[in-house]
Amino acid sequence: MQINNLYLFEIGSAVFSIVYSLLLMFEKKLGWYFGIASSILGAILFYYTKIYAQSLISIYYAGVGFYGLWYWNKAEKTNEHIKIWKAINHIYAILILSVVSYFIAVLFMKYTDSTSPLLDSFITVFGLLASIKEARKILSSWIYWFVINALSVILFYQQGLYYYAVLMVVYALLCIGGYSNWLRIYRKYSNTINN
């Protein structure tokens, strides 16, 4: 594939991803279509640039997009909105995923020439959880994504991928808006249920 076409995939994936985040911020299921498109474009881009693990993760994100679309359709029919995880769920998730990401980092250190194995594995493993939490309308998914995106700024900057680093700053800022808007939606519907 020609390099010009790859730029189109990169730009298209980034634009669709921002639209996806903005729409999800307002609990609009239309966002999942943009998320799926962004992930598919990303998978193609990473495949042709030989970043195969990122290509596989993008395919996973596309799958989560289809799951999110299905789940949000179902939630719409039952008038289900934003939910909150109990603190114990976060503790278990963070402990388990930290151990998993550490062991993946050890494998990266032993079997690959990865330049940032700990950071890369942490971002990847927690991204898998954050995407499912977002699909399930769990408020804290935005906090997880904020941390992931902030760490991704560091990772991409270290690798000299400055455009991606800037894009991660944009995503992190979107997470702040997403969290505050989902919190407002949560409070609105929890007050309705409690009254």
PyMOL commands that set and color helices and strands:
alter all, ss='L'
color gray80, all
select helices_A, chain A and resi 3-25+31-48+52-77+87-111+117-135+141-158+162-194
alter helices_A, ss='H'
color red, helices_A
deselect
rebuild
show_as cartoon
